[in-house]
């Protein structure tokens, strides 16, 4: 879509590429495009709302405020957190002047998490756990602050979202501080292989002579 908009509207702003292309379509295709966008947004909002409330329940409420594992309390908190996670974006959308820009900001914030996913698969021992936690804590104010500053020097906040965890994890790797992640399962030696390697060779004296 961005490449097509660059050809059809060379001087259009990147944030206005999609609306400009939709306006140029026929009324029927405009309806199809808008319906598809609304359907994808509703599906994404539902998944993110349920996912956020589940994370709050499992990672924060259950370990610290519901140690006795009361199911009634867990259900009550899940309902309240789902309601809060659904209403907060509505309030932010009403107060935000540039909804599309905020949407791209949210994608930039998710890009910082994508860095950890890539490192987890290709270099799981890179950095440390404390460095990963510090990266997440620093990426949020760094990206939001860069966005509020108007993307200085023409550098988009998505690059800040990618560079911040890389820099912090590199500092943690070079300093050697913090605990490393667990060894990947693929790199661990299976117990069967270890048992076979350490088992003594069976056989009599005739076998050893041969």
PyMOL commands that place a pseudoatom at each C-alpha (Angstrom):
pseudoatom trace, name=CA, resn=UNK, resi=1, chain=A, elem=C, hetatm=0, pos=[0.000, 0.000, 0.000]
pseudoatom trace, name=CA, resn=UNK, resi=2, chain=A, elem=C, hetatm=0, pos=[2.808, 2.405, 0.813]
pseudoatom trace, name=CA, resn=UNK, resi=3, chain=A, elem=C, hetatm=0, pos=[4.582, 1.735, -2.500]
pseudoatom trace, name=CA, resn=UNK, resi=4, chain=A, elem=C, hetatm=0, pos=[1.342, 2.262, -4.449]
pseudoatom trace, name=CA, resn=UNK, resi=5, chain=A, elem=C, hetatm=0, pos=[0.677, 5.512, -2.577]
pseudoatom trace, name=CA, resn=UNK, resi=6, chain=A, elem=C, hetatm=0, pos=[4.211, 6.720, -3.331]
pseudoatom trace, name=CA, resn=UNK, resi=7, chain=A, elem=C, hetatm=0, pos=[3.574, 6.205, -7.042]
pseudoatom trace, name=CA, resn=UNK, resi=8, chain=A, elem=C, hetatm=0, pos=[0.049, 7.621, -7.180]
pseudoatom trace, name=CA, resn=UNK, resi=9, chain=A, elem=C, hetatm=0, pos=[0.610, 10.430, -4.641]
pseudoatom trace, name=CA, resn=UNK, resi=10, chain=A, elem=C, hetatm=0, pos=[4.372, 11.157, -4.560]
pseudoatom trace, name=CA, resn=UNK, resi=11, chain=A, elem=C, hetatm=0, pos=[4.099, 14.148, -2.219]
pseudoatom trace, name=CA, resn=UNK, resi=12, chain=A, elem=C, hetatm=0, pos=[1.650, 12.637, 0.276]
pseudoatom trace, name=CA, resn=UNK, resi=13, chain=A, elem=C, hetatm=0, pos=[2.656, 12.186, 3.907]
pseudoatom trace, name=CA, resn=UNK, resi=14, chain=A, elem=C, hetatm=0, pos=[3.307, 8.609, 4.975]
pseudoatom trace, name=CA, resn=UNK, resi=15, chain=A, elem=C, hetatm=0, pos=[0.551, 8.745, 7.591]
pseudoatom trace, name=CA, resn=UNK, resi=16, chain=A, elem=C, hetatm=0, pos=[-1.953, 9.821, 4.935]
pseudoatom trace, name=CA, resn=UNK, resi=17, chain=A, elem=C, hetatm=0, pos=[-1.018, 7.124, 2.410]
pseudoatom trace, name=CA, resn=UNK, resi=18, chain=A, elem=C, hetatm=0, pos=[-3.852, 4.749, 3.284]
pseudoatom trace, name=CA, resn=UNK, resi=19, chain=A, elem=C, hetatm=0, pos=[-6.637, 7.380, 3.439]
pseudoatom trace, name=CA, resn=UNK, resi=20, chain=A, elem=C, hetatm=0, pos=[-5.461, 8.878, 0.152]
pseudoatom trace, name=CA, resn=UNK, resi=21, chain=A, elem=C, hetatm=0, pos=[-5.574, 5.519, -1.598]
pseudoatom trace, name=CA, resn=UNK, resi=22, chain=A, elem=C, hetatm=0, pos=[-9.006, 4.675, -0.187]
pseudoatom trace, name=CA, resn=UNK, resi=23, chain=A, elem=C, hetatm=0, pos=[-10.456, 7.997, -1.357]
pseudoatom trace, name=CA, resn=UNK, resi=24, chain=A, elem=C, hetatm=0, pos=[-9.351, 7.281, -4.935]
pseudoatom trace, name=CA, resn=UNK, resi=25, chain=A, elem=C, hetatm=0, pos=[-11.242, 3.969, -5.044]
pseudoatom trace, name=CA, resn=UNK, resi=26, chain=A, elem=C, hetatm=0, pos=[-14.768, 3.430, -6.311]
pseudoatom trace, name=CA, resn=UNK, resi=27, chain=A, elem=C, hetatm=0, pos=[-17.600, 3.630, -3.744]
pseudoatom trace, name=CA, resn=UNK, resi=28, chain=A, elem=C, hetatm=0, pos=[-17.953, -0.162, -3.691]
pseudoatom trace, name=CA, resn=UNK, resi=29, chain=A, elem=C, hetatm=0, pos=[-14.232, -0.741, -3.093]
pseudoatom trace, name=CA, resn=UNK, resi=30, chain=A, elem=C, hetatm=0, pos=[-14.209, 2.031, -0.514]
pseudoatom trace, name=CA, resn=UNK, resi=31, chain=A, elem=C, hetatm=0, pos=[-16.885, 0.157, 1.426]
pseudoatom trace, name=CA, resn=UNK, resi=32, chain=A, elem=C, hetatm=0, pos=[-14.912, -3.081, 1.164]
pseudoatom trace, name=CA, resn=UNK, resi=33, chain=A, elem=C, hetatm=0, pos=[-11.706, -1.392, 2.358]
pseudoatom trace, name=CA, resn=UNK, resi=34, chain=A, elem=C, hetatm=0, pos=[-13.363, 0.389, 5.280]
pseudoatom trace, name=CA, resn=UNK, resi=35, chain=A, elem=C, hetatm=0, pos=[-15.269, -2.759, 6.304]
pseudoatom trace, name=CA, resn=UNK, resi=36, chain=A, elem=C, hetatm=0, pos=[-12.048, -4.781, 6.269]
pseudoatom trace, name=CA, resn=UNK, resi=37, chain=A, elem=C, hetatm=0, pos=[-10.267, -2.183, 8.387]
pseudoatom trace, name=CA, resn=UNK, resi=38, chain=A, elem=C, hetatm=0, pos=[-13.088, -2.036, 10.925]
pseudoatom trace, name=CA, resn=UNK, resi=39, chain=A, elem=C, hetatm=0, pos=[-13.273, -5.839, 11.142]
pseudoatom trace, name=CA, resn=UNK, resi=40, chain=A, elem=C, hetatm=0, pos=[-9.520, -6.129, 11.698]
pseudoatom trace, name=CA, resn=UNK, resi=41, chain=A, elem=C, hetatm=0, pos=[-9.576, -3.364, 14.316]
pseudoatom trace, name=CA, resn=UNK, resi=42, chain=A, elem=C, hetatm=0, pos=[-12.420, -4.966, 16.256]
pseudoatom trace, name=CA, resn=UNK, resi=43, chain=A, elem=C, hetatm=0, pos=[-10.722, -8.353, 16.196]
pseudoatom trace, name=CA, resn=UNK, resi=44, chain=A, elem=C, hetatm=0, pos=[-7.402, -6.852, 17.301]
pseudoatom trace, name=CA, resn=UNK, resi=45, chain=A, elem=C, hetatm=0, pos=[-9.009, -4.810, 20.079]
pseudoatom trace, name=CA, resn=UNK, resi=46, chain=A, elem=C, hetatm=0, pos=[-10.755, -7.879, 21.486]
pseudoatom trace, name=CA, resn=UNK, resi=47, chain=A, elem=C, hetatm=0, pos=[-7.568, -9.945, 21.447]
pseudoatom trace, name=CA, resn=UNK, resi=48, chain=A, elem=C, hetatm=0, pos=[-5.458, -7.187, 23.027]
pseudoatom trace, name=CA, resn=UNK, resi=49, chain=A, elem=C, hetatm=0, pos=[-8.054, -6.456, 25.707]
pseudoatom trace, name=CA, resn=UNK, resi=50, chain=A, elem=C, hetatm=0, pos=[-8.366, -10.086, 26.757]
pseudoatom trace, name=CA, resn=UNK, resi=51, chain=A, elem=C, hetatm=0, pos=[-4.603, -10.598, 26.549]
pseudoatom trace, name=CA, resn=UNK, resi=52, chain=A, elem=C, hetatm=0, pos=[-3.856, -7.521, 28.675]
pseudoatom trace, name=CA, resn=UNK, resi=53, chain=A, elem=C, hetatm=0, pos=[-6.374, -8.476, 31.354]
pseudoatom trace, name=CA, resn=UNK, resi=54, chain=A, elem=C, hetatm=0, pos=[-5.009, -12.029, 31.430]
pseudoatom trace, name=CA, resn=UNK, resi=55, chain=A, elem=C, hetatm=0, pos=[-1.439, -10.777, 31.861]
pseudoatom trace, name=CA, resn=UNK, resi=56, chain=A, elem=C, hetatm=0, pos=[-2.509, -8.483, 34.692]
pseudoatom trace, name=CA, resn=UNK, resi=57, chain=A, elem=C, hetatm=0, pos=[-4.287, -11.386, 36.366]
pseudoatom trace, name=CA, resn=UNK, resi=58, chain=A, elem=C, hetatm=0, pos=[-1.551, -13.999, 35.981]
pseudoatom trace, name=CA, resn=UNK, resi=59, chain=A, elem=C, hetatm=0, pos=[1.562, -11.861, 36.458]
pseudoatom trace, name=CA, resn=UNK, resi=60, chain=A, elem=C, hetatm=0, pos=[0.465, -9.274, 39.022]
pseudoatom trace, name=CA, resn=UNK, resi=61, chain=A, elem=C, hetatm=0, pos=[-2.804, -10.027, 40.798]
pseudoatom trace, name=CA, resn=UNK, resi=62, chain=A, elem=C, hetatm=0, pos=[-2.466, -13.752, 41.397]
pseudoatom trace, name=CA, resn=UNK, resi=63, chain=A, elem=C, hetatm=0, pos=[1.150, -13.809, 42.705]
pseudoatom trace, name=CA, resn=UNK, resi=64, chain=A, elem=C, hetatm=0, pos=[0.850, -10.737, 44.962]
pseudoatom trace, name=CA, resn=UNK, resi=65, chain=A, elem=C, hetatm=0, pos=[-2.812, -10.135, 45.876]
pseudoatom trace, name=CA, resn=UNK, resi=66, chain=A, elem=C, hetatm=0, pos=[-4.467, -13.535, 45.530]
pseudoatom trace, name=CA, resn=UNK, resi=67, chain=A, elem=C, hetatm=0, pos=[-1.933, -15.994, 46.883]
pseudoatom trace, name=CA, resn=UNK, resi=68, chain=A, elem=C, hetatm=0, pos=[-4.681, -18.232, 48.248]
pseudoatom trace, name=CA, resn=UNK, resi=69, chain=A, elem=C, hetatm=0, pos=[-5.919, -18.677, 44.642]
pseudoatom trace, name=CA, resn=UNK, resi=70, chain=A, elem=C, hetatm=0, pos=[-9.505, -17.635, 45.321]
pseudoatom trace, name=CA, resn=UNK, resi=71, chain=A, elem=C, hetatm=0, pos=[-11.422, -18.214, 42.090]
pseudoatom trace, name=CA, resn=UNK, resi=72, chain=A, elem=C, hetatm=0, pos=[-14.143, -15.665, 42.913]
pseudoatom trace, name=CA, resn=UNK, resi=73, chain=A, elem=C, hetatm=0, pos=[-11.559, -12.921, 43.415]
pseudoatom trace, name=CA, resn=UNK, resi=74, chain=A, elem=C, hetatm=0, pos=[-9.763, -13.893, 40.216]
pseudoatom trace, name=CA, resn=UNK, resi=75, chain=A, elem=C, hetatm=0, pos=[-12.972, -13.724, 38.169]
pseudoatom trace, name=CA, resn=UNK, resi=76, chain=A, elem=C, hetatm=0, pos=[-13.877, -10.358, 39.692]
pseudoatom trace, name=CA, resn=UNK, resi=77, chain=A, elem=C, hetatm=0, pos=[-10.459, -8.910, 38.925]
pseudoatom trace, name=CA, resn=UNK, resi=78, chain=A, elem=C, hetatm=0, pos=[-10.525, -10.325, 35.383]
pseudoatom trace, name=CA, resn=UNK, resi=79, chain=A, elem=C, hetatm=0, pos=[-13.847, -8.599, 34.700]
pseudoatom trace, name=CA, resn=UNK, resi=80, chain=A, elem=C, hetatm=0, pos=[-12.695, -5.275, 36.130]
pseudoatom trace, name=CA, resn=UNK, resi=81, chain=A, elem=C, hetatm=0, pos=[-9.350, -5.372, 34.311]
pseudoatom trace, name=CA, resn=UNK, resi=82, chain=A, elem=C, hetatm=0, pos=[-11.073, -6.236, 31.031]
pseudoatom trace, name=CA, resn=UNK, resi=83, chain=A, elem=C, hetatm=0, pos=[-13.410, -3.272, 31.481]
pseudoatom trace, name=CA, resn=UNK, resi=84, chain=A, elem=C, hetatm=0, pos=[-10.501, -0.960, 32.305]
pseudoatom trace, name=CA, resn=UNK, resi=85, chain=A, elem=C, hetatm=0, pos=[-8.395, -2.181, 29.368]
pseudoatom trace, name=CA, resn=UNK, resi=86, chain=A, elem=C, hetatm=0, pos=[-11.348, -1.568, 27.075]
pseudoatom trace, name=CA, resn=UNK, resi=87, chain=A, elem=C, hetatm=0, pos=[-12.189, 1.919, 28.329]
pseudoatom trace, name=CA, resn=UNK, resi=88, chain=A, elem=C, hetatm=0, pos=[-8.692, 3.382, 28.596]
pseudoatom trace, name=CA, resn=UNK, resi=89, chain=A, elem=C, hetatm=0, pos=[-8.044, 3.258, 24.799]
pseudoatom trace, name=CA, resn=UNK, resi=90, chain=A, elem=C, hetatm=0, pos=[-11.434, 4.915, 24.202]
pseudoatom trace, name=CA, resn=UNK, resi=91, chain=A, elem=C, hetatm=0, pos=[-10.518, 7.819, 26.476]
pseudoatom trace, name=CA, resn=UNK, resi=92, chain=A, elem=C, hetatm=0, pos=[-7.091, 8.136, 24.868]
pseudoatom trace, name=CA, resn=UNK, resi=93, chain=A, elem=C, hetatm=0, pos=[-8.660, 8.120, 21.389]
pseudoatom trace, name=CA, resn=UNK, resi=94, chain=A, elem=C, hetatm=0, pos=[-11.058, 10.911, 22.373]
pseudoatom trace, name=CA, resn=UNK, resi=95, chain=A, elem=C, hetatm=0, pos=[-8.247, 13.042, 23.782]
pseudoatom trace, name=CA, resn=UNK, resi=96, chain=A, elem=C, hetatm=0, pos=[-5.626, 12.299, 21.117]
pseudoatom trace, name=CA, resn=UNK, resi=97, chain=A, elem=C, hetatm=0, pos=[-5.477, 14.804, 18.270]
pseudoatom trace, name=CA, resn=UNK, resi=98, chain=A, elem=C, hetatm=0, pos=[-3.691, 12.476, 15.853]
pseudoatom trace, name=CA, resn=UNK, resi=99, chain=A, elem=C, hetatm=0, pos=[-5.210, 9.011, 16.172]
pseudoatom trace, name=CA, resn=UNK, resi=100, chain=A, elem=C, hetatm=0, pos=[-3.259, 7.606, 13.235]
pseudoatom trace, name=CA, resn=UNK, resi=101, chain=A, elem=C, hetatm=0, pos=[0.017, 8.881, 14.650]
pseudoatom trace, name=CA, resn=UNK, resi=102, chain=A, elem=C, hetatm=0, pos=[-0.758, 7.252, 18.006]
pseudoatom trace, name=CA, resn=UNK, resi=103, chain=A, elem=C, hetatm=0, pos=[-1.454, 4.002, 16.158]
pseudoatom trace, name=CA, resn=UNK, resi=104, chain=A, elem=C, hetatm=0, pos=[2.004, 4.113, 14.594]
pseudoatom trace, name=CA, resn=UNK, resi=105, chain=A, elem=C, hetatm=0, pos=[3.423, 4.908, 18.028]
pseudoatom trace, name=CA, resn=UNK, resi=106, chain=A, elem=C, hetatm=0, pos=[1.842, 1.730, 19.387]
pseudoatom trace, name=CA, resn=UNK, resi=107, chain=A, elem=C, hetatm=0, pos=[3.457, -0.254, 16.574]
pseudoatom trace, name=CA, resn=UNK, resi=108, chain=A, elem=C, hetatm=0, pos=[6.803, 1.296, 17.456]
pseudoatom trace, name=CA, resn=UNK, resi=109, chain=A, elem=C, hetatm=0, pos=[6.413, 0.190, 21.060]
pseudoatom trace, name=CA, resn=UNK, resi=110, chain=A, elem=C, hetatm=0, pos=[5.726, -3.350, 19.899]
pseudoatom trace, name=CA, resn=UNK, resi=111, chain=A, elem=C, hetatm=0, pos=[8.864, -3.189, 17.763]
pseudoatom trace, name=CA, resn=UNK, resi=112, chain=A, elem=C, hetatm=0, pos=[10.968, -2.969, 20.930]
pseudoatom trace, name=CA, resn=UNK, resi=113, chain=A, elem=C, hetatm=0, pos=[9.481, -6.275, 22.076]
pseudoatom trace, name=CA, resn=UNK, resi=114, chain=A, elem=C, hetatm=0, pos=[10.207, -7.783, 18.675]
pseudoatom trace, name=CA, resn=UNK, resi=115, chain=A, elem=C, hetatm=0, pos=[13.899, -7.197, 19.352]
pseudoatom trace, name=CA, resn=UNK, resi=116, chain=A, elem=C, hetatm=0, pos=[13.720, -9.561, 22.333]
pseudoatom trace, name=CA, resn=UNK, resi=117, chain=A, elem=C, hetatm=0, pos=[11.905, -12.170, 20.243]
pseudoatom trace, name=CA, resn=UNK, resi=118, chain=A, elem=C, hetatm=0, pos=[14.699, -12.105, 17.654]
pseudoatom trace, name=CA, resn=UNK, resi=119, chain=A, elem=C, hetatm=0, pos=[17.391, -12.288, 20.337]
pseudoatom trace, name=CA, resn=UNK, resi=120, chain=A, elem=C, hetatm=0, pos=[15.557, -15.128, 22.047]
pseudoatom trace, name=CA, resn=UNK, resi=121, chain=A, elem=C, hetatm=0, pos=[15.731, -17.267, 18.913]
pseudoatom trace, name=CA, resn=UNK, resi=122, chain=A, elem=C, hetatm=0, pos=[19.189, -16.366, 17.578]
pseudoatom trace, name=CA, resn=UNK, resi=123, chain=A, elem=C, hetatm=0, pos=[21.216, -15.173, 20.614]
pseudoatom trace, name=CA, resn=UNK, resi=124, chain=A, elem=C, hetatm=0, pos=[19.426, -16.245, 23.822]
pseudoatom trace, name=CA, resn=UNK, resi=125, chain=A, elem=C, hetatm=0, pos=[22.575, -15.735, 25.895]
pseudoatom trace, name=CA, resn=UNK, resi=126, chain=A, elem=C, hetatm=0, pos=[23.056, -12.135, 24.715]
pseudoatom trace, name=CA, resn=UNK, resi=127, chain=A, elem=C, hetatm=0, pos=[22.688, -9.580, 27.493]
pseudoatom trace, name=CA, resn=UNK, resi=128, chain=A, elem=C, hetatm=0, pos=[21.086, -10.531, 30.795]
pseudoatom trace, name=CA, resn=UNK, resi=129, chain=A, elem=C, hetatm=0, pos=[17.733, -10.729, 32.476]
pseudoatom trace, name=CA, resn=UNK, resi=130, chain=A, elem=C, hetatm=0, pos=[18.310, -7.456, 34.278]
pseudoatom trace, name=CA, resn=UNK, resi=131, chain=A, elem=C, hetatm=0, pos=[19.292, -5.864, 30.968]
pseudoatom trace, name=CA, resn=UNK, resi=132, chain=A, elem=C, hetatm=0, pos=[16.086, -7.081, 29.359]
pseudoatom trace, name=CA, resn=UNK, resi=133, chain=A, elem=C, hetatm=0, pos=[14.008, -5.622, 32.197]
pseudoatom trace, name=CA, resn=UNK, resi=134, chain=A, elem=C, hetatm=0, pos=[15.885, -2.327, 31.992]
pseudoatom trace, name=CA, resn=UNK, resi=135, chain=A, elem=C, hetatm=0, pos=[15.382, -2.266, 28.212]
pseudoatom trace, name=CA, resn=UNK, resi=136, chain=A, elem=C, hetatm=0, pos=[11.626, -2.607, 28.580]
pseudoatom trace, name=CA, resn=UNK, resi=137, chain=A, elem=C, hetatm=0, pos=[11.503, 0.079, 31.277]
pseudoatom trace, name=CA, resn=UNK, resi=138, chain=A, elem=C, hetatm=0, pos=[13.620, 2.508, 29.235]
pseudoatom trace, name=CA, resn=UNK, resi=139, chain=A, elem=C, hetatm=0, pos=[12.063, 1.842, 25.831]
pseudoatom trace, name=CA, resn=UNK, resi=140, chain=A, elem=C, hetatm=0, pos=[8.630, 3.150, 26.842]
pseudoatom trace, name=CA, resn=UNK, resi=141, chain=A, elem=C, hetatm=0, pos=[9.678, 6.653, 28.010]
pseudoatom trace, name=CA, resn=UNK, resi=142, chain=A, elem=C, hetatm=0, pos=[12.313, 6.916, 25.283]
pseudoatom trace, name=CA, resn=UNK, resi=143, chain=A, elem=C, hetatm=0, pos=[9.889, 6.147, 22.443]
pseudoatom trace, name=CA, resn=UNK, resi=144, chain=A, elem=C, hetatm=0, pos=[7.019, 8.207, 23.853]
pseudoatom trace, name=CA, resn=UNK, resi=145, chain=A, elem=C, hetatm=0, pos=[9.349, 11.118, 24.604]
pseudoatom trace, name=CA, resn=UNK, resi=146, chain=A, elem=C, hetatm=0, pos=[10.810, 10.996, 21.105]
pseudoatom trace, name=CA, resn=UNK, resi=147, chain=A, elem=C, hetatm=0, pos=[7.288, 10.988, 19.659]
pseudoatom trace, name=CA, resn=UNK, resi=148, chain=A, elem=C, hetatm=0, pos=[6.182, 13.931, 21.793]
pseudoatom trace, name=CA, resn=UNK, resi=149, chain=A, elem=C, hetatm=0, pos=[9.332, 15.823, 20.754]
pseudoatom trace, name=CA, resn=UNK, resi=150, chain=A, elem=C, hetatm=0, pos=[8.199, 15.541, 17.132]
pseudoatom trace, name=CA, resn=UNK, resi=151, chain=A, elem=C, hetatm=0, pos=[10.751, 12.958, 15.977]
pseudoatom trace, name=CA, resn=UNK, resi=152, chain=A, elem=C, hetatm=0, pos=[13.855, 15.197, 16.091]
pseudoatom trace, name=CA, resn=UNK, resi=153, chain=A, elem=C, hetatm=0, pos=[16.384, 15.133, 13.235]
pseudoatom trace, name=CA, resn=UNK, resi=154, chain=A, elem=C, hetatm=0, pos=[13.801, 13.360, 11.087]
pseudoatom trace, name=CA, resn=UNK, resi=155, chain=A, elem=C, hetatm=0, pos=[14.411, 10.047, 12.890]
pseudoatom trace, name=CA, resn=UNK, resi=156, chain=A, elem=C, hetatm=0, pos=[11.188, 8.108, 13.365]
pseudoatom trace, name=CA, resn=UNK, resi=157, chain=A, elem=C, hetatm=0, pos=[10.369, 6.814, 16.840]
pseudoatom trace, name=CA, resn=UNK, resi=158, chain=A, elem=C, hetatm=0, pos=[10.356, 3.244, 15.482]
pseudoatom trace, name=CA, resn=UNK, resi=159, chain=A, elem=C, hetatm=0, pos=[14.150, 3.411, 15.175]
pseudoatom trace, name=CA, resn=UNK, resi=160, chain=A, elem=C, hetatm=0, pos=[14.381, 4.553, 18.796]
pseudoatom trace, name=CA, resn=UNK, resi=161, chain=A, elem=C, hetatm=0, pos=[12.215, 1.601, 19.803]
pseudoatom trace, name=CA, resn=UNK, resi=162, chain=A, elem=C, hetatm=0, pos=[14.616, -0.804, 18.093]
pseudoatom trace, name=CA, resn=UNK, resi=163, chain=A, elem=C, hetatm=0, pos=[17.873, 0.874, 19.138]
pseudoatom trace, name=CA, resn=UNK, resi=164, chain=A, elem=C, hetatm=0, pos=[17.025, 1.310, 22.838]
pseudoatom trace, name=CA, resn=UNK, resi=165, chain=A, elem=C, hetatm=0, pos=[16.847, -2.407, 23.761]
pseudoatom trace, name=CA, resn=UNK, resi=166, chain=A, elem=C, hetatm=0, pos=[19.815, -3.182, 21.515]
pseudoatom trace, name=CA, resn=UNK, resi=167, chain=A, elem=C, hetatm=0, pos=[21.981, -0.575, 23.241]
pseudoatom trace, name=CA, resn=UNK, resi=168, chain=A, elem=C, hetatm=0, pos=[20.923, -1.593, 26.745]
pseudoatom trace, name=CA, resn=UNK, resi=169, chain=A, elem=C, hetatm=0, pos=[21.402, -5.298, 26.048]
pseudoatom trace, name=CA, resn=UNK, resi=170, chain=A, elem=C, hetatm=0, pos=[24.807, -4.588, 24.500]
pseudoatom trace, name=CA, resn=UNK, resi=171, chain=A, elem=C, hetatm=0, pos=[25.879, -2.671, 27.602]
pseudoatom trace, name=CA, resn=UNK, resi=172, chain=A, elem=C, hetatm=0, pos=[24.690, -5.570, 29.760]
pseudoatom trace, name=CA, resn=UNK, resi=173, chain=A, elem=C, hetatm=0, pos=[26.615, -8.013, 27.561]
pseudoatom trace, name=CA, resn=UNK, resi=174, chain=A, elem=C, hetatm=0, pos=[29.853, -6.024, 27.672]
pseudoatom trace, name=CA, resn=UNK, resi=175, chain=A, elem=C, hetatm=0, pos=[29.658, -5.272, 31.389]
pseudoatom trace, name=CA, resn=UNK, resi=176, chain=A, elem=C, hetatm=0, pos=[28.954, -8.908, 32.256]
pseudoatom trace, name=CA, resn=UNK, resi=177, chain=A, elem=C, hetatm=0, pos=[26.524, -7.965, 34.994]
pseudoatom trace, name=CA, resn=UNK, resi=178, chain=A, elem=C, hetatm=0, pos=[23.262, -9.726, 35.695]
pseudoatom trace, name=CA, resn=UNK, resi=179, chain=A, elem=C, hetatm=0, pos=[22.159, -13.326, 35.329]
pseudoatom trace, name=CA, resn=UNK, resi=180, chain=A, elem=C, hetatm=0, pos=[22.071, -14.998, 31.959]
pseudoatom trace, name=CA, resn=UNK, resi=181, chain=A, elem=C, hetatm=0, pos=[19.044, -16.681, 30.472]
pseudoatom trace, name=CA, resn=UNK, resi=182, chain=A, elem=C, hetatm=0, pos=[18.697, -20.418, 30.767]
pseudoatom trace, name=CA, resn=UNK, resi=183, chain=A, elem=C, hetatm=0, pos=[20.431, -22.562, 28.163]
pseudoatom trace, name=CA, resn=UNK, resi=184, chain=A, elem=C, hetatm=0, pos=[18.109, -23.344, 25.246]
pseudoatom trace, name=CA, resn=UNK, resi=185, chain=A, elem=C, hetatm=0, pos=[16.580, -26.802, 25.211]
pseudoatom trace, name=CA, resn=UNK, resi=186, chain=A, elem=C, hetatm=0, pos=[18.197, -27.584, 21.883]
pseudoatom trace, name=CA, resn=UNK, resi=187, chain=A, elem=C, hetatm=0, pos=[21.662, -27.002, 23.351]
pseudoatom trace, name=CA, resn=UNK, resi=188, chain=A, elem=C, hetatm=0, pos=[21.136, -29.193, 26.387]
pseudoatom trace, name=CA, resn=UNK, resi=189, chain=A, elem=C, hetatm=0, pos=[22.500, -32.701, 26.314]
pseudoatom trace, name=CA, resn=UNK, resi=190, chain=A, elem=C, hetatm=0, pos=[19.690, -35.190, 26.655]
pseudoatom trace, name=CA, resn=UNK, resi=191, chain=A, elem=C, hetatm=0, pos=[19.780, -37.571, 29.654]
pseudoatom trace, name=CA, resn=UNK, resi=192, chain=A, elem=C, hetatm=0, pos=[19.710, -40.595, 27.311]
pseudoatom trace, name=CA, resn=UNK, resi=193, chain=A, elem=C, hetatm=0, pos=[22.845, -39.444, 25.539]
pseudoatom trace, name=CA, resn=UNK, resi=194, chain=A, elem=C, hetatm=0, pos=[24.589, -38.751, 28.834]
pseudoatom trace, name=CA, resn=UNK, resi=195, chain=A, elem=C, hetatm=0, pos=[23.670, -42.171, 30.221]
pseudoatom trace, name=CA, resn=UNK, resi=196, chain=A, elem=C, hetatm=0, pos=[24.907, -43.945, 27.138]
pseudoatom trace, name=CA, resn=UNK, resi=197, chain=A, elem=C, hetatm=0, pos=[28.183, -42.024, 27.113]
pseudoatom trace, name=CA, resn=UNK, resi=198, chain=A, elem=C, hetatm=0, pos=[28.892, -42.673, 30.791]
pseudoatom trace, name=CA, resn=UNK, resi=199, chain=A, elem=C, hetatm=0, pos=[27.815, -46.358, 30.841]
pseudoatom trace, name=CA, resn=UNK, resi=200, chain=A, elem=C, hetatm=0, pos=[30.747, -48.814, 31.188]
pseudoatom trace, name=CA, resn=UNK, resi=201, chain=A, elem=C, hetatm=0, pos=[31.534, -51.157, 28.336]
pseudoatom trace, name=CA, resn=UNK, resi=202, chain=A, elem=C, hetatm=0, pos=[30.039, -54.557, 28.987]
pseudoatom trace, name=CA, resn=UNK, resi=203, chain=A, elem=C, hetatm=0, pos=[31.817, -57.722, 27.971]
pseudoatom trace, name=CA, resn=UNK, resi=204, chain=A, elem=C, hetatm=0, pos=[34.173, -60.420, 29.141]
pseudoatom trace, name=CA, resn=UNK, resi=205, chain=A, elem=C, hetatm=0, pos=[37.866, -60.784, 28.845]
pseudoatom trace, name=CA, resn=UNK, resi=206, chain=A, elem=C, hetatm=0, pos=[37.523, -62.493, 25.512]
pseudoatom trace, name=CA, resn=UNK, resi=207, chain=A, elem=C, hetatm=0, pos=[35.660, -59.520, 24.106]
pseudoatom trace, name=CA, resn=UNK, resi=208, chain=A, elem=C, hetatm=0, pos=[38.298, -57.094, 25.304]
pseudoatom trace, name=CA, resn=UNK, resi=209, chain=A, elem=C, hetatm=0, pos=[41.059, -59.266, 23.854]
pseudoatom trace, name=CA, resn=UNK, resi=210, chain=A, elem=C, hetatm=0, pos=[39.417, -59.216, 20.470]
for i in range(1, 210): cmd.bond("trace and resi %d" % i, "trace and resi %d" % (i + 1))
show_as sticks, trace
zoom trace
